[in-house]
């Protein structure tokens, strides 16, 4: 009988540091060998791997199973796409006269939604609470003191990311 190989990666999109479950089955096989994960020779099972340090240019990671029965082999592979995530924020100007406002601009990659807020300006937080955008420009309230602004995001894989910027006054 000829061996057959099946493998599945879950999720199929992940970011660095995320965990991926690999499920595999080798039918009509005496041994299974994993590539990118350990099987310890088992012909069926599931294991979890953590995406450590994928090459910067890598779009994804492939995992494979080779099933053996004597000299006859079968193989299968699954791929996990690497989600590129980044947050960039800028204040213009970074230092403002007392009573003036600044613009907070932000751009993200790999984010599903983001909300901007400030623990120092509750009215700013209230104005932006219902706005879940992955890029945009928000105007601060009139600045009376040095204030922090946070962009809290949820990535496409469900992880959270945060960036902070400070605007000072003179």
N, C-alpha and C positions, 0 to 999 in steps of 0.2 A: 504494500500500500504506500502511496505517495504522501509525504508529509505536507501539511498546509500551515500557513502562518497568518495570524491576525494580531494587530496591535492598534491601540487607540490612545491618544493623548488628550487629557482633560485638565485645564482648558486648552483651547488651541491658540489662544493669544494670552501672553503673560509678559511681565516685566521683570527686570533684574531683581532678584531676591524673592520672587514668587515661587510657590510650590506647584508642581505639575504631577498629576497621577498618570502613570503609564500602566495600562492593562494589556495583557498579552495571553495568547493561547496558541500552543503548537499541537495540532491534531496529528495522530499517527506518527508521533515522534518519540525518540528516547532521550533527547536533550534539547534544551533551549538556551541560546546565548544572546545576551542583550548587548547592544551597542549604545553607550550613553547612560546605561543603568545596569544594575546587577540582577541576575536571575538565579545565581548559584546552581545552574543546570536545570532548574525547574521548567516544566513544559507549560505551565499556566500560573497566572498570578497577577498581582498588582503591586506596584511600588510607587513611592513618592520621591521625586527628586526636586532639589532647589536649584533654580537658575542662578548660578554664581556670577561669573564674569564673562558674558558673551562678548566676542570681538565687537568693537565699536561699529564696524561696517556690516555686521551680521544682521540679516533681515529675519532670521529664524534659526532654530535648532532642530536637527533631525534625530530621531530615536529609531532604532531598528531592532528586530528580533530575527535570529536565524534558527530555524528548526531543523534538526538532523535525525535521520533514521538510516543508520549505516552510512553509505556513501552518498545517499540522496539528501538534498537540502532544499528548503524553501525559506523565503524571507519576506518580510513586510516592513514598512516604515510609516511613521507618522511625524508630522512637523508641528512645531510650536512657533508661532510668529512672535517676534520680540517687539513689544510695544515700546516705542521711544517716548519718554516722558520728560518734559521740562517746563519750568515756569520762569518767566522773565518779567520783572517789574521795574518801572522807572517813575520817579517823581519829577515834575517840571513846574516850577523850580524846586530844588531840594531844600532850599532855605528861603522863606518868605517873610515879608514884613508882617508884624502883628496886625491882625484884622483882614489880611488878604488870604486868598485860597491858592491851592496848588492843584495840578492835574496828576492823577495817578493812572498811568497807562500799564497795561499788562497783556502779554501774549503767552499762550501755552501750547504745548504739543502733547498729544496722547491723553488729553483730559476730556471727560464727559461733561462735567459742569464745574463751575467755580463761583464762589461768592466772596466779595470783598467786604471787609469790616474794619472797625477801629475800636479798641477798648477805651480810647481817649476821646472819641467823638460819637456819642450815642445817636445823634441825629444823622450822621453820615451812615452809620450802621443800619438805622431804620430805613433810610432812603434806598439802600442797596440790598436789603434783605431778600427781596423777591426777584432780584436780577441774577440769574444763574447763567453767565456767559463765560466762554473759554478765552475770550479776548475782549478788550474794551478800554474805555477811559472813564474815570470817575472823578468828579470835582469834590475836593475836601470842603468841609465847612470853613467858615472864617477861622483862621488859625490864631489861637491865643497862647498856646504853649506847644512845646515839642510833642509830636504825636506819632504813634506807630500805626501802620496799616497792614493788614494781613489778607492774603489771598488764600483761601482754603478751597482745595479742589478734590474731586473724585476722578480717578483715572478710568480709562476704558475697561480696565480689569477689576475695578471696584476698590482699589487701594486709595489711600488718601495722601495728599501732598500739600505742603504749605510753604509760602514765601512771605517775608516781612520786609517792609521798607519804612524808614523813618523820615519825617519832614520836620525840620527845625524852624524856629522863628528868630527874628532879630528886631 
